[in-house]
Amino acid sequence: AKEEGLKMKVRELKTVETPAAAGQAAKYTSVGIEAELQLQEMFPVGSATLTPEGYRKLTRVAGEFVEKREAAAQAQPGQAQLPRKKVLVVGHTDSTGPAELNQKLSEQRARAVGEILAAAGVAKSDIYYQGAGASRPIASNTTEQGRADNRRVEFIEVENEELLVKRVQ
């Protein structure tokens, strides 16, 4: 993403286990990652069709994502086949336009990005989609830059469907 001039924030997702006894420290377990990718030049305003430049950039990011995924799976030799991780793609829009349109557009954009992940090698059965519309802004929608920041896609990769459901809730 950095080489392509894209803004991306990545954070580790963890679960917390309640201590069995008083005085014990809580135990945190890594269960996945969340990557937020800014899409300022990825889609024309009001469209879910990727620009040629957006398609090229996302294809490269998806390829790197799949390579790292496969490397992590191969890093555990000798273990029984692990269940495949699940990926949730969440689309976001700015607040321009009607809420119903933004909801639909965010879902369509999430699916467009999911198709790129599938083409790069993520099994379609492991990809889930969610449209958030303009409901979770990260910046003010009163400025052009704020609206641009709010047009983004998140990739959430977790160990299993149960964690995916918890993340969506």
N, C-alpha and C positions, 0 to 999 in steps of 0.2 A: 504494500500500500504506500509506504513512504517513497519508494523508488518511482511510483506512478503519480506522486504528488497528491495522494489522497489523505484525508484526515481519518485516522483510525485510533480508537481507544480500546484497549483490551484489558479485561480484568478477570481474575480467577473467581469462580463460584465455589462457595464452601457451604457445607452443612455443619451445624453445631450439635454435638451430643451432650446432653445434660450430664453433669458429673453424677456418678453412682453414690457418692458419699459427700457430706459437707466438707468443705475445705479443699476438695479436689478441683483442679482446673478443668474448664470446659475443653473438650477435644474437637478440633476442627478438621474436617476431611474435605479434600478437594474433590469436586464432583463434575467440574466442567469449566468452560470459559464463556465469556460474553464479549463479543467484539462489535463495536459501534462504528459504522463506516459512513462518512459524510458523502452525500450524493449530489453535490451542487451541479455538476455538469453531466450527470449520468442520464437523466430523463429530461425531455423538454417539459416546460411548465404544463401541468394538466394532462400529462401523458404517462402511460406505463410502458412505452416502447423505448428501449435503451437507445441512446445516441451511439453512433459507431465508435466514438472514443470511449464512452461509458462501457460499451460491450467489451472492447479490447481490455480496458483496465480491470473490469470485474472478472473477465476470463483469466487474466494473469493472477489475480488475488485468489480466485477459486482453485487454480492449479497448485499454488503454494499451500493453500489450506489442505487440500487432499494429500499432497506429498507429506506434510507434517503429520497428518492423521495416520497415514499408512506407516510411516516411520515409527510412530508411537506404538502402533499395534504390533509391529515386528520386534520391538524392543523387549518383548516379554516372551522369549522362546521357552519352550518346554511346558507352558501352561495350557490348559484346555482352551479351546476356542472361546474367546470372550464375546459377549453380546456386542453387536455393533452399536456405536454411540448414535444418538438422535440429534438432529439439527433443527432448530426452530429459526425461521427467517421472519423477522418482524419489520414491516414497512411503516414509515411515519411520513406525514405531510406537514406543511405549514397550515395556518388557519385560513388561508385565502380560499374563498368559495364555500359552498354549503357543506355542512358536516357529513351528510349522506354521501356526497360526491367524494370527499376526502377519505372517508372510510373505504369506499370501493376502490379508489385509486391506490391507497396504501396496500390493500390486499393484492391488487394486480401487480404492483411493483414488487412485493414480496415474492410472488409467484415467478415473476420474470427473473429475479435474482436466484431463486431456487432452481430454475431450469438451467442456469449456468452452473450451479453446484452439481446438478445431476450430470450434465455433459462432461464435467471435470472428473466424475467418478464416484460421487456420493450416491448410494442407492436411493431411488425415488421413494421407496418405502420408509426411508429413514429421515425424510425431509418433511417438516410440518410448516404451516404458514399462519401468520396472524397479521391482520391490519389494525394498526392503532390509530389511524387517521391523524388528527391534530390533538389527540387527547393527552399526550405526554411530551409537551414541548421541553426543550433543553435551553431555549433562549426566547427572548421577547419576539413576538410576531409583529411588533410595531415598526421594525426596521427591515430593510432588505437583507442585511447580513443575518439577523435573527431568523428570518424566514428560511434563508438558505441553510442555516445550521439545523433547523428543525426537519428539513427534508433529508432523511437518513434511513439506513437499514441496519438492523442488528442481526447478528448471527449468534445464536446461543447453542452451544454443543454440550450435551450432558450424557451421563452414563446410560440412562434408560428412560423409558416412557414415564415411569412414576415421577422421576425428578422433573421431567418436562412438564407434566401436569402441575406440579407444585410451582414451578417457575412461572407458568402462565397465570396461575391464581394469584 
